[in-house]
Amino acid sequence: MKSVEIIMIPVKDRQKSKEFYLKLGFQIIVEAPAAHGETWIQMGIPGSDTTISLAGFQGIICETDNIKNEIANLKSKGIEVDKIDETPWGKFAWLKDLDGNSLCLHQK
């Protein structure tokens, strides 16, 4: 893993939360239709590479250059990783930490 790319923040109302984060000085990076009729809202602080997503659940998305190698490395350490999902936005693979927190590998 080379960086924390996106921190997914669970919110009740994405539009109201978007307005709050705009007031804090965040900018909209992406606002687009997502699965199940929801809207993907990704925001960031100007000049920062790490962004947030206003989502229905929590998670941390970490960028990697080679998702297959990363998964093999994690599995060699006894860490279970779900299958790779290929999407128009890249390849994703989810895993959970010991407390059930969601982490995701992302290869662009």
N, C-alpha and C positions, 0 to 999 in steps of 0.2 A: 504494500500500500504506500502511496506517495503523498496523499493529502486527504484531509477531511473536506469533501466537496460540498455536501448539503446536509444540514441538520433539519430533520423533519419534526415540526412542532405540532402536536395535536391541538386543534382549535374547534370550537363549537360552530362558529360562523366565519367562514373564510373571508367574506367581503368586509365585515366589521373589523376583523383582525388585520386585514390588508390596510385599512384606513389608519388603524392604530400604528402599525409599523411605518407607514408613510410619514406620520407625524413625528416619529422617532428619527427620521432621516434616511430610512431604507429606500431603495429604488426597486421598481418592478423589473426583474430580469426576464421572466416568462410568465404569461397568463394565457392559458390555452385550455381547450376542452380536454378532459382526461377520461379514463375508464369509468363506467357506471354513472355517466351523466354529471360527474363532478368537474371542478375546475382545478387545474394544477396552477398554483400560485407560488412562484419562486422569487425571492427578494434578496437583495444584498446591500451592504454598506458600500458606498463608492470607494474604490481602491482596494477592496478586499476580495480574495479569491473564494473564500468560504461563503456560502449562501444559506438561507433558510427556505423551507417549504412549509406553507400553511396547509396542514394535512389532517386526515382523519385518524392518524396513528403516529406514534413516535418512531424515529429511526435515525441512524447516522449512515450516510452514504460516503464511502471512501473510494477515491479514484485509484485505479491501478492501470499500468500499461499492458499487463498480460494476465487476464482473469484466469485462464486455465492454469498457468504456473502458480498463481497466488492460491487457487483452490487446492492444488496438489500439495503445496507447502503447508497450508492449514490442516489438511487431512492427515499429513504425515505427523502432525502434532496432536492428533486426536480430536480435532475440531470439525464438527459436522457442518457441511455447507449444502444448501439446496441446489437444485439443478440451475443451469445458466438459462436465463430468459433473454432471447434476442429480440430487441425492439428497434424502432426507427431512431431511438435516442442512444442506442448502444447496448452492450451486454450487461446484465445484472444478475447477481447471485446473492441470496439472503442467508444470514445465519443469526444465531442468538447467543448472547453471552450467558454466563452462569445464572444471572438473575432474570433472564427472559427478555432483555432489551434487544431490539432489532438492529442489526448492522447489515450493510449491503455493500458488496463490491461492485464497482462500475468501471467498465472499460468503454471509452468513447469510440 
